[in-house]
Amino acid sequence: MNKPSKSEVLKSFLLAVRAQFFVFFGTIGIFGLVFVLGRLPFDLFLYCTELAAFFFLAYLIVQYIRFNKRYLLLQSLQTVSASNIKEVAENADPAERLYIEKLEELLLDLRELENLHKDRQADQLDYFTLWLHQIKTPISAISLLNQSSQAKEAKQISQELVRLEDYTHMALNYIKLEEPGAEMDLAEVDLDDIIKKAIKKYSILFIYKGIKLDYEPLGIRALSDGKWLQNLLEQILSNSLKYTPHGTISIFKDPKNAHVLVIEDTGLGIRTEDLPKVFNKGYSGLNGRLHEKSTGLGLFLSKKICQRLGHTLDIQSEFGRGTRVSIDMSRKELAVFD
């Protein structure tokens, strides 16, 4: 916060003591009226006026010093605490002290409510984190059992298991991104290794839906967090598969910029009016409402992950023609976890 100028402090002080000026000049006016009616010497009137002005000026100087100290202290406060309030209360008049005491009581109540809320939030976070980790065990068990099954429904079950695992990972990522103090493990990563892992995860969906994959090694190495970058690519690839009933998904390097990874599909596309909102939390758009039961969290999390990694994410789409997602792997300024 910028320090206020002396003129700003003086202006605020004069506004605060304007009533005292009215009283002073009113008193001088009464003096003058008494001296005129009493036919008293003019020199005596001047002497009384000068004496009153001297004491009034001394009073204003003392009040200004106290006001300036409290004003600057309040302006400089980054946080409000009980100790700050007590410091401001120094040399306060009885009425101000009463206000400050009430403010201190309210502040203590607010701190108690804030601590209670944090405790409840921490308990909920611990519970959901544990639940999400535990649910992965039966998902893995069902997947193993399904692999040994020869039933016609096995492929469909595998597809639904992938989706179930996606939603589980999405919830885990959301919790981790919202957790205070979370950090990124930045290192040089081979983008092709991460892409291949994401493709392998969704291979059953490519096969089941008959979607062609157009991908050749890119040879891109970037400074990033491998785990979060894989989560990001999986989320984007999952979206492409979800909204591409048939056709092709292409993964390639932007010819105009060697640092930009592009994932392009020939799917349903996104309406022009929906494009500015696709990164909004909970926004699913027309496709999400009509074709799939969308959570509206996928692209929101993707954007947030990119911000934390220092990458940029851009989406271009034409309704009925497909969608192009571009990730600039050159690092910009990293977002700090709150």
Backbone hydrogen bonds in HBPLUS format (Angstrom, degrees):
<---DONOR---> <-ACCEPTOR-->    atom                        ^
c    i                          cat <-CA-CA->   ^        H-A-AA   ^      H-
h    n   atom  resd res      DA  || num        DHA   H-A  angle D-A-AA Bond
n    s   type  num  typ     dist DA aas  dist angle  dist       angle   num
A0008-GLU N   A0005-SER O   3.14 MM   3  5.26 122.2  2.50  96.7 110.5     1
A0009-VAL N   A0005-SER O   3.12 MM   4  6.50 157.6  2.17 150.5 156.3     2
A0010-LEU N   A0006-LYS O   2.85 MM   4  6.05 164.1  1.88 151.5 156.2     3
A0011-LYS N   A0007-SER O   2.90 MM   4  6.00 156.6  1.95 142.3 148.9     4
A0012-SER N   A0008-GLU O   3.02 MM   4  6.20 159.0  2.06 144.9 150.3     5
A0013-PHE N   A0009-VAL O   2.89 MM   4  6.14 151.8  1.97 147.7 156.1     6
A0014-LEU N   A0010-LEU O   2.89 MM   4  6.15 164.2  1.92 154.3 157.6     7
A0015-LEU N   A0011-LYS O   3.08 MM   4  6.31 152.0  2.16 144.4 151.8     8
A0016-ALA N   A0012-SER O   3.04 MM   4  6.26 143.9  2.17 138.5 148.4     9
A0016-ALA N   A0013-PHE O   2.97 MM   3  4.98 117.6  2.37  94.0 110.2    10
A0017-VAL N   A0013-PHE O   2.98 MM   4  6.33 140.1  2.15 149.8 160.8    11
A0020-GLN N   A0017-VAL O   3.01 MM   3  5.36 124.4  2.33 106.9 120.3    12
A0021-PHE N   A0017-VAL O   3.33 MM   4  6.78 146.9  2.44 148.7 157.8    13
A0022-PHE N   A0018-ARG O   3.19 MM   4  6.56 155.1  2.26 147.9 153.7    14
A0023-VAL N   A0019-ALA O   3.05 MM   4  6.38 154.9  2.11 147.0 154.0    15
A0024-PHE N   A0020-GLN O   2.89 MM   4  6.11 159.3  1.93 147.1 152.7    16
A0025-PHE N   A0021-PHE O   2.96 MM   4  6.14 178.7  1.96 159.1 158.6    17
A0026-GLY N   A0022-PHE O   2.87 MM   4  5.85 145.3  1.99 138.5 149.3    18
A0027-THR N   A0023-VAL O   2.86 MM   4  6.04 150.5  1.95 145.1 152.9    19
A0028-ILE N   A0024-PHE O   2.95 MM   4  6.32 157.4  2.00 152.1 158.2    20
A0029-GLY N   A0025-PHE O   2.96 MM   4  6.12 151.7  2.04 139.6 147.3    21
A0030-ILE N   A0026-GLY O   2.99 MM   4  6.31 151.0  2.07 144.7 152.2    22
A0031-PHE N   A0027-THR O   2.90 MM   4  6.23 158.8  1.95 151.5 157.4    23
A0032-GLY N   A0028-ILE O   2.93 MM   4  6.21 162.8  1.96 150.8 154.7    24
A0033-LEU N   A0029-GLY O   2.97 MM   4  6.25 156.3  2.03 146.3 152.6    25
A0034-VAL N   A0030-ILE O   2.96 MM   4  6.21 161.5  1.99 155.2 159.5    26
A0035-PHE N   A0031-PHE O   2.91 MM   4  6.19 162.5  1.94 156.4 161.4    27
A0036-VAL N   A0032-GLY O   2.93 MM   4  6.11 152.4  2.00 147.6 155.1    28
A0037-LEU N   A0033-LEU O   2.95 MM   4  6.12 170.7  1.96 152.6 155.3    29
A0038-GLY N   A0034-VAL O   2.83 MM   4  5.84 150.4  1.91 144.9 153.8    30
A0040-LEU N   A0035-PHE O   3.02 MM   5  5.04 155.4  2.08 143.3 149.7    31
A0039-ARG N   A0036-VAL O   3.23 MM   3  5.10 156.4  2.29  98.2 105.1    32
A0045-PHE N   A0041-PRO O   3.40 MM   4  6.84 149.2  2.50 140.1 148.1    33
A0045-PHE N   A0042-PHE O   3.07 MM   3  5.05 117.2  2.48  93.6 109.1    34
A0046-LEU N   A0042-PHE O   2.99 MM   4  6.38 157.2  2.04 153.2 159.0    35
A0047-TYR N   A0043-ASP O   2.97 MM   4  6.21 155.5  2.03 145.2 151.9    36
A0048-CYS N   A0044-LEU O   3.00 MM   4  6.25 163.9  2.03 149.8 153.2    37
A0049-THR N   A0045-PHE O   2.92 MM   4  6.12 156.5  1.97 148.1 155.3    38
A0050-GLU N   A0046-LEU O   2.87 MM   4  6.07 161.8  1.90 151.7 156.3    39
A0051-LEU N   A0047-TYR O   2.94 MM   4  6.14 158.2  1.99 149.0 155.2    40
A0052-ALA N   A0048-CYS O   2.92 MM   4  6.10 162.9  1.95 147.8 152.5    41
A0053-ALA N   A0049-THR O   2.84 MM   4  6.01 155.8  1.89 147.5 155.1    42
A0054-PHE N   A0050-GLU O   2.88 MM   4  6.05 149.8  1.97 144.5 152.3    43
A0055-PHE N   A0051-LEU O   3.14 MM   4  6.47 167.4  2.16 153.2 154.5    44
A0056-PHE N   A0052-ALA O   2.90 MM   4  6.04 154.0  1.97 145.4 153.7    45
A0057-LEU N   A0053-ALA O   2.82 MM   4  5.92 154.9  1.88 145.0 151.7    46
A0058-ALA N   A0054-PHE O   2.94 MM   4  6.19 158.2  1.98 149.1 155.2    47
A0059-TYR N   A0055-PHE O   2.93 MM   4  6.11 154.0  1.99 142.5 149.6    48
A0060-LEU N   A0056-PHE O   2.91 MM   4  6.20 153.9  1.98 145.3 152.4    49
A0061-ILE N   A0057-LEU O   2.93 MM   4  6.20 154.8  1.99 150.2 156.6    50
A0062-VAL N   A0058-ALA O   3.12 MM   4  6.37 165.9  2.14 150.6 153.4    51
A0063-GLN N   A0059-TYR O   2.96 MM   4  6.16 164.8  1.99 150.6 155.3    52
A0064-TYR N   A0060-LEU O   2.76 MM   4  5.87 150.1  1.85 145.7 154.4    53
A0065-ILE N   A0061-ILE O   3.01 MM   4  6.24 158.8  2.06 150.5 155.0    54
A0066-ARG N   A0062-VAL O   3.19 MM   4  6.47 164.1  2.22 150.5 154.0    55
A0067-PHE N   A0063-GLN O   2.80 MM   4  5.95 159.5  1.84 146.9 153.8    56
A0068-ASN N   A0064-TYR O   2.70 MM   4  5.77 165.7  1.72 153.5 157.4    57
A0069-LYS N   A0065-ILE O   3.14 MM   4  6.27 159.0  2.19 143.6 148.6    58
A0070-ARG N   A0066-ARG O   3.14 MM   4  6.40 167.6  2.15 151.2 154.0    59
A0071-TYR N   A0067-PHE O   2.77 MM   4  5.85 160.3  1.81 155.5 162.1    60
A0072-LEU N   A0068-ASN O   2.98 MM   4  6.01 170.1  1.99 149.0 151.6    61
A0073-LEU N   A0069-LYS O   3.10 MM   4  6.17 153.0  2.18 140.3 148.2    62
A0074-LEU N   A0070-ARG O   2.96 MM   4  6.13 162.1  1.99 149.1 153.3    63
A0075-GLN N   A0071-TYR O   2.96 MM   4  6.17 154.1  2.03 146.3 154.1    64
A0076-SER N   A0072-LEU O   2.99 MM   4  6.10 141.1  2.15 141.0 150.5    65
A0085-ILE N   A0081-SER O   3.04 MM   4  6.35 157.6  2.09 152.1 158.1    66
A0086-LYS N   A0082-ALA O   3.04 MM   4  6.29 156.8  2.10 147.6 153.4    67
A0087-GLU N   A0083-SER O   3.05 MM   4  6.27 148.1  2.16 141.6 150.1    68
A0088-VAL N   A0084-ASN O   3.01 MM   4  6.31 152.8  2.08 147.9 154.9    69
A0089-ALA N   A0085-ILE O   2.97 MM   4  6.18 139.6  2.14 141.2 152.9    70
A0090-GLU N   A0087-GLU O   3.39 MM   3  5.64 165.4  2.41 105.0 109.2    71
A0092-ALA N   A0089-ALA O   3.06 MM   3  5.23 153.0  2.13 134.0 128.6    72
A0096-GLU N   A0093-ASP O   3.05 MM   3  5.33 114.4  2.50 105.9 121.3    73
A0097-ARG N   A0093-ASP O   2.92 MM   4  6.19 156.5  1.97 157.8 165.6    74
A0098-LEU N   A0094-PRO O   3.05 MM   4  6.30 150.2  2.14 145.3 152.4    75
A0099-TYR N   A0095-ALA O   3.14 MM   4  6.51 157.9  2.19 146.7 151.9    76
A0100-ILE N   A0096-GLU O   2.86 MM   4  6.12 158.4  1.91 151.2 157.7    77
A0101-GLU N   A0097-ARG O   2.83 MM   4  6.05 153.8  1.89 148.4 155.2    78
A0102-LYS N   A0098-LEU O   3.08 MM   4  6.33 161.0  2.11 149.2 153.6    79
A0103-LEU N   A0099-TYR O   2.88 MM   4  6.13 154.5  1.94 146.8 154.9    80
A0104-GLU N   A0100-ILE O   2.81 MM   4  6.00 151.7  1.89 147.1 154.7    81
A0105-GLU N   A0101-GLU O   3.01 MM   4  6.30 152.6  2.09 145.1 152.0    82
A0106-LEU N   A0102-LYS O   2.98 MM   4  6.29 161.4  2.02 149.8 154.5    83
A0107-LEU N   A0103-LEU O   2.84 MM   4  6.04 150.3  1.93 144.8 153.8    84
A0108-LEU N   A0104-GLU O   2.98 MM   4  6.22 156.1  2.04 147.7 152.9    85
A0109-ASP N   A0105-GLU O   3.03 MM   4  6.33 158.7  2.08 148.4 154.3    86
A0110-LEU N   A0106-LEU O   2.89 MM   4  6.11 153.6  1.96 145.0 152.7    87
A0111-ARG N   A0107-LEU O   2.92 MM   4  6.18 154.6  1.98 148.4 154.9    88
A0112-GLU N   A0108-LEU O   3.01 MM   4  6.28 155.3  2.07 147.4 153.6    89
A0113-LEU N   A0109-ASP O   3.01 MM   4  6.31 160.7  2.05 150.0 154.8    90
A0114-GLU N   A0110-LEU O   2.87 MM   4  6.07 154.6  1.93 147.7 155.5    91
A0115-ASN N   A0111-ARG O   2.89 MM   4  6.10 160.0  1.93 149.9 154.6    92
A0116-LEU N   A0112-GLU O   2.93 MM   4  6.13 155.1  2.00 146.1 153.4    93
A0117-HIS N   A0113-LEU O   2.88 MM   4  6.08 155.6  1.94 146.0 152.7    94
A0118-LYS N   A0114-GLU O   2.93 MM   4  6.18 156.2  1.99 147.1 153.5    95
A0119-ASP N   A0115-ASN O   2.95 MM   4  6.17 155.5  2.01 146.3 152.6    96
A0120-ARG N   A0116-LEU O   3.02 MM   4  6.27 162.3  2.05 149.3 153.8    97
A0121-GLN N   A0117-HIS O   2.86 MM   4  6.03 158.1  1.91 148.5 155.4    98
A0122-ALA N   A0118-LYS O   2.85 MM   4  6.02 153.9  1.92 145.9 152.9    99
A0123-ASP N   A0119-ASP O   2.97 MM   4  6.22 154.8  2.03 146.8 153.5   100
A0124-GLN N   A0120-ARG O   2.93 MM   4  6.20 161.9  1.96 151.3 155.9   101
A0125-LEU N   A0121-GLN O   2.89 MM   4  6.07 156.2  1.94 145.7 152.8   102
A0126-ASP N   A0122-ALA O   2.93 MM   4  6.14 160.2  1.97 148.2 153.1   103
A0127-TYR N   A0123-ASP O   2.94 MM   4  6.16 158.6  1.98 148.3 154.4   104
A0128-PHE N   A0124-GLN O   2.92 MM   4  6.12 176.2  1.92 157.6 158.2   105
A0129-THR N   A0125-LEU O   2.93 MM   4  5.94 156.8  1.99 146.4 153.5   106
A0130-LEU N   A0126-ASP O   3.00 MM   4  6.09 161.3  2.04 144.4 149.5   107
A0131-TRP N   A0127-TYR O   2.85 MM   4  6.10 163.3  1.88 152.8 158.1   108
A0132-LEU N   A0128-PHE O   2.86 MM   4  5.95 162.5  1.89 147.3 151.8   109
A0133-HIS N   A0129-THR O   3.04 MM   4  6.22 150.4  2.13 143.7 151.5   110
A0134-GLN N   A0130-LEU O   2.89 MM   4  6.09 156.4  1.94 150.6 157.7   111
A0135-ILE N   A0131-TRP O   2.91 MM   4  6.08 152.2  1.99 150.8 157.8   112
A0136-LYS N   A0133-HIS O   3.33 MM   3  5.51 142.2  2.48  98.4 108.4   113
A0137-THR N   A0134-GLN O   3.13 MM   3  5.70 148.8  2.23 111.9 119.6   114
A0139-ILE N   A0135-ILE O   3.36 MM   4  6.55 154.2  2.43 143.4 150.8   115
A0140-SER N   A0136-LYS O   3.00 MM   4  6.18 157.4  2.06 145.1 150.3   116
A0141-ALA N   A0137-THR O   2.99 MM   4  6.27 156.3  2.05 150.5 157.8   117
A0142-ILE N   A0138-PRO O   2.90 MM   4  6.03 163.9  1.93 148.8 152.2   118
A0143-SER N   A0139-ILE O   2.99 MM   4  6.17 154.0  2.06 143.6 151.3   119
A0144-LEU N   A0140-SER O   3.02 MM   4  6.30 153.9  2.09 147.5 153.4   120
A0145-LEU N   A0141-ALA O   3.03 MM   4  6.30 162.0  2.06 151.6 156.4   121
A0146-ASN N   A0142-ILE O   2.83 MM   4  5.97 151.5  1.92 146.8 155.3   122
A0147-GLN N   A0143-SER O   3.08 MM   4  6.29 142.5  2.22 141.5 150.4   123
A0148-SER N   A0145-LEU O   3.27 MM   3  5.53 135.6  2.48  99.8 110.6   124
A0149-SER N   A0146-ASN O   3.08 MM   3  5.05 155.1  2.14 101.4 109.0   125
A0154-ALA N   A0151-ALA O   3.11 MM   3  5.40 164.5  2.14 110.3 114.8   126
A0157-ILE N   A0153-GLU O   2.87 MM   4  6.11 157.4  1.92 157.8 165.1   127
A0158-SER N   A0154-ALA O   2.90 MM   4  6.15 155.8  1.96 148.1 154.7   128
A0159-GLN N   A0155-LYS O   2.98 MM   4  6.26 151.5  2.07 144.0 151.6   129
A0160-GLU N   A0156-GLN O   2.99 MM   4  6.30 158.6  2.04 149.5 154.5   130
A0161-LEU N   A0157-ILE O   2.87 MM   4  6.10 146.8  1.98 147.3 157.3   131
A0162-VAL N   A0158-SER O   3.06 MM   4  6.33 150.4  2.15 144.8 151.5   132
A0163-ARG N   A0159-GLN O   3.17 MM   4  6.53 156.0  2.23 144.5 150.7   133
A0164-LEU N   A0160-GLU O   2.85 MM   4  6.09 156.0  1.90 145.9 153.0   134
A0165-GLU N   A0161-LEU O   2.85 MM   4  6.06 156.1  1.91 146.8 153.2   135
A0166-ASP N   A0162-VAL O   2.89 MM   4  6.13 146.5  2.00 141.7 151.6   136
A0167-TYR N   A0163-ARG O   2.98 MM   4  6.33 160.0  2.02 154.4 157.5   137
A0168-THR N   A0164-LEU O   3.05 MM   4  6.29 151.5  2.13 143.2 151.4   138
A0169-HIS N   A0165-GLU O   2.91 MM   4  6.14 163.7  1.94 151.6 155.3   139
A0170-MET N   A0166-ASP O   2.81 MM   4  6.01 152.0  1.89 148.8 157.8   140
A0171-ALA N   A0167-TYR O   3.02 MM   4  6.22 156.8  2.08 143.3 148.1   141
A0172-LEU N   A0168-THR O   3.02 MM   4  6.32 159.3  2.06 148.3 154.3   142
A0173-ASN N   A0169-HIS O   2.82 MM   4  6.00 162.3  1.85 152.1 156.9   143
A0174-TYR N   A0170-MET O   2.92 MM   4  6.10 154.6  1.98 145.4 152.7   144
A0175-ILE N   A0171-ALA O   3.05 MM   4  6.29 160.9  2.08 148.8 153.1   145
A0176-LYS N   A0172-LEU O   2.94 MM   4  6.18 162.5  1.97 151.6 156.6   146
A0177-LEU N   A0173-ASN O   2.86 MM   4  5.99 157.7  1.91 150.3 156.0   147
A0178-GLU N   A0174-TYR O   3.10 MM   4  6.25 143.9  2.23 142.5 151.5   148
A0179-GLU N   A0175-ILE O   3.06 MM   4  6.14 118.7  2.45 137.8 153.0   149
A0179-GLU N   A0176-LYS O   3.25 MM   3  5.09 145.1  2.38  93.3 103.4   150
A0187-ALA N   A0224-SER O   2.84 MM  37  5.55 157.8  1.88 143.1 146.4   151
A0224-SER N   A0187-ALA O   2.92 MM  37  5.55 166.1  1.93 152.0 147.4   152
A0189-VAL N   A0222-ALA O   2.79 MM  33  5.53 165.5  1.81 157.7 159.6   153
A0222-ALA N   A0189-VAL O   3.07 MM  33  5.53 154.8  2.13 148.9 155.5   154
A0193-ASP N   A0190-ASP O   3.17 MM   3  5.61 126.4  2.47 107.8 119.7   155
A0191-LEU N   A0220-ILE O   3.02 MM  29  5.64 159.9  2.06 161.9 167.4   156
A0195-ILE N   A0191-LEU O   2.93 MM   4  6.18 159.6  1.98 152.8 158.9   157
A0196-LYS N   A0192-ASP O   2.93 MM   4  6.08 162.3  1.97 151.0 155.1   158
A0197-LYS N   A0193-ASP O   3.18 MM   4  6.42 151.0  2.27 141.7 148.8   159
A0198-ALA N   A0194-ILE O   3.12 MM   4  6.40 157.5  2.17 148.2 153.9   160
A0199-ILE N   A0195-ILE O   2.90 MM   4  6.19 157.9  1.95 152.9 159.4   161
A0200-LYS N   A0196-LYS O   2.93 MM   4  6.07 160.7  1.97 146.4 151.6   162
A0201-LYS N   A0197-LYS O   3.07 MM   4  6.28 152.9  2.15 143.7 150.5   163
A0202-TYR N   A0198-ALA O   3.26 MM   4  6.55 150.3  2.35 144.0 150.7   164
A0203-SER N   A0200-LYS O   3.32 MM   3  5.04 167.4  2.34 100.4 103.3   165
A0205-LEU N   A0202-TYR O   3.01 MM   3  5.33 127.2  2.30 104.7 118.1   166
A0206-PHE N   A0202-TYR O   3.10 MM   4  6.50 155.5  2.16 154.2 161.5   167
A0207-ILE N   A0203-SER O   2.99 MM   4  6.24 162.8  2.02 153.7 157.8   168
A0208-TYR N   A0204-ILE O   2.87 MM   4  5.92 164.5  1.89 143.1 148.4   169
A0209-LYS N   A0205-LEU O   2.96 MM   4  5.86 162.6  1.99 144.8 149.2   170
A0210-GLY N   A0206-PHE O   2.98 MM   4  5.75 115.2  2.42 130.4 144.7   171
A0211-ILE N   A0206-PHE O   3.01 MM   5  5.03 146.4  2.13 141.6 148.7   172
A0210-GLY N   A0207-ILE O   3.24 MM   3  5.07 144.3  2.37  94.5 104.9   173
A0212-LYS N   A0247-GLY O   2.96 MM  35  6.25 160.3  2.00 164.2 159.0   174
A0249-ILE N   A0212-LYS O   2.90 MM  37  6.33 158.1  1.95 165.5 171.2   175
A0214-ASP N   A0249-ILE O   2.92 MM  35  6.14 169.4  1.93 150.2 152.2   176
A0251-ILE N   A0214-ASP O   2.89 MM  37  6.28 161.6  1.93 162.0 163.0   177
A0229-LEU N   A0225-ASP O   2.82 MM   4  5.89 157.2  1.87 160.4 168.3   178
A0230-GLN N   A0226-GLY O   2.97 MM   4  6.07 150.1  2.06 141.1 148.4   179
A0231-ASN N   A0227-LYS O   3.06 MM   4  6.39 155.0  2.13 143.8 150.7   180
A0232-LEU N   A0228-TRP O   2.92 MM   4  6.18 151.4  2.00 144.3 152.1   181
A0233-LEU N   A0229-LEU O   2.97 MM   4  6.27 164.4  2.00 152.1 154.7   182
A0234-GLU N   A0230-GLN O   2.86 MM   4  6.00 161.7  1.90 153.3 158.8   183
A0235-GLN N   A0231-ASN O   3.01 MM   4  6.13 151.8  2.09 142.0 149.2   184
A0236-ILE N   A0232-LEU O   3.11 MM   4  6.41 159.5  2.15 151.0 155.9   185
A0237-LEU N   A0233-LEU O   2.86 MM   4  5.98 164.3  1.88 151.6 156.7   186
A0238-SER N   A0234-GLU O   2.82 MM   4  5.84 151.7  1.90 142.0 150.3   187
A0239-ASN N   A0235-GLN O   3.04 MM   4  6.27 152.5  2.12 141.2 147.9   188
A0240-SER N   A0236-ILE O   3.01 MM   4  6.32 157.8  2.06 148.0 153.8   189
A0241-LEU N   A0237-LEU O   2.98 MM   4  6.24 161.4  2.02 150.9 155.2   190
A0242-LYS N   A0238-SER O   2.89 MM   4  6.03 150.6  1.98 144.3 153.1   191
A0243-TYR N   A0239-ASN O   3.07 MM   4  6.26 155.1  2.14 152.1 156.4   192
A0268-LEU N   A0243-TYR O   2.87 MM  25  5.80 161.0  1.90 173.7 176.9   193
A0266-THR N   A0248-THR O   3.14 MM  18  5.76 128.1  2.43 153.1 165.6   194
A0250-SER N   A0264-GLU O   2.66 MM  14  5.08 165.0  1.68 160.5 164.1   195
A0264-GLU N   A0250-SER O   2.81 MM  14  5.08 164.1  1.84 152.0 157.0   196
A0252-PHE N   A0262-VAL O   3.01 MM  10  5.39 158.4  2.06 149.4 156.3   197
A0262-VAL N   A0252-PHE O   2.86 MM  10  5.39 162.2  1.89 173.6 173.6   198
A0254-ASP N   A0260-VAL O   2.98 MM   6  5.46 172.5  1.99 156.4 158.6   199
A0257-ASN N   A0254-ASP O   3.10 MM   3  5.28 144.7  2.23 105.4 115.5   200
A0260-VAL N   A0257-ASN O   3.14 MM   3  5.65 169.5  2.15 120.6 123.0   201
A0329-MET N   A0259-HIS O   2.84 MM  70  5.40 163.7  1.87 153.2 152.7   202
A0261-LEU N   A0327-ILE O   2.86 MM  66  5.12 160.6  1.90 150.4 147.4   203
A0327-ILE N   A0261-LEU O   2.79 MM  66  5.12 161.4  1.83 152.8 159.2   204
A0263-ILE N   A0325-VAL O   2.89 MM  62  5.22 160.6  1.93 152.0 158.6   205
A0325-VAL N   A0263-ILE O   2.93 MM  62  5.22 171.9  1.93 145.7 148.5   206
A0265-ASP N   A0323-THR O   2.93 MM  58  5.51 160.2  1.97 156.7 163.3   207
A0320-GLY N   A0268-LEU O   2.59 MM  52  4.76 160.1  1.63 142.4 142.1   208
A0274-ASP N   A0271-ARG O   2.99 MM   3  5.23 140.2  2.16 103.5 115.5   209
A0275-LEU N   A0271-ARG O   3.21 MM   4  6.48 136.1  2.41 150.3 162.0   210
A0277-LYS N   A0274-ASP O   2.97 MM   3  5.51 147.5  2.08 117.1 127.2   211
A0278-VAL N   A0275-LEU O   3.36 MM   3  5.46 165.3  2.38 109.5 113.4   212
A0280-ASN N   A0277-LYS O   2.91 MM   3  5.32 162.8  1.94 118.0 123.5   213
A0283-TYR N   A0280-ASN O   3.24 MM   3  5.54 169.2  2.26 126.0 126.6   214
A0282-GLY N   A0296-GLY O   2.76 MM  14  3.95 139.2  1.93 130.0 128.8   215
A0289-ARG N   A0285-GLY O   3.21 MM   4  6.44 143.7  2.35 142.0 151.6   216
A0289-ARG N   A0286-LEU O   3.17 MM   3  5.22 124.3  2.50  94.8 108.8   217
A0290-LEU N   A0286-LEU O   2.92 MM   4  6.07 155.2  1.99 155.1 161.7   218
A0291-HIS N   A0287-ASN O   2.86 MM   4  5.41 156.7  1.91 142.5 150.4   219
A0301-LEU N   A0297-LEU O   2.83 MM   4  5.96 161.9  1.86 159.2 162.3   220
A0302-SER N   A0298-GLY O   2.97 MM   4  6.22 152.5  2.04 142.7 151.4   221
A0303-LYS N   A0299-LEU O   2.92 MM   4  6.04 161.7  1.96 146.6 149.9   222
A0304-LYS N   A0300-PHE O   3.11 MM   4  6.31 155.3  2.17 141.2 148.3   223
A0305-ILE N   A0301-LEU O   2.80 MM   4  6.02 158.9  1.84 154.2 159.4   224
A0306-CYS N   A0302-SER O   3.00 MM   4  6.22 162.0  2.04 148.2 153.0   225
A0307-GLN N   A0303-LYS O   3.01 MM   4  6.27 155.6  2.07 146.2 152.7   226
A0308-ARG N   A0304-LYS O   3.01 MM   4  6.29 155.4  2.08 147.0 153.4   227
A0309-LEU N   A0305-ILE O   2.90 MM   4  6.14 145.7  2.02 148.7 158.9   228
A0310-GLY N   A0306-CYS O   2.91 MM   4  5.97 123.5  2.24 140.9 155.0   229
A0311-HIS N   A0306-CYS O   2.92 MM   5  4.91 140.1  2.08 147.3 148.1   230
A0310-GLY N   A0307-GLN O   3.31 MM   3  5.12 141.1  2.47  91.5 102.3   231
A0335-ALA N   A0307-GLN O   3.08 MM  28  5.61 151.7  2.16 137.1 139.2   232
A0332-LYS N   A0310-GLY O   2.38 MM  22  4.66 166.4  1.40 144.1 148.9   233
A0328-ASP N   A0312-THR O   2.94 MM  16  5.18 156.2  1.99 147.4 153.8   234
A0314-ASP N   A0326-SER O   2.92 MM  12  5.15 155.7  1.98 152.5 157.5   235
A0326-SER N   A0314-ASP O   2.82 MM  12  5.15 169.4  1.83 155.9 159.6   236
A0316-GLN N   A0324-ARG O   2.86 MM   8  5.14 165.9  1.88 154.2 159.1   237
A0324-ARG N   A0316-GLN O   2.70 MM   8  5.14 169.1  1.71 170.7 170.5   238
A0318-GLU N   A0322-GLY O   3.10 MM   4  5.81 164.9  2.12 168.6 173.4   239
A0321-ARG N   A0318-GLU O   2.90 MM   3  5.35 163.9  1.93 137.7 139.5   240
A0322-GLY N   A0318-GLU O   3.22 MM   4  5.81 148.0  2.33 163.8 159.3   241
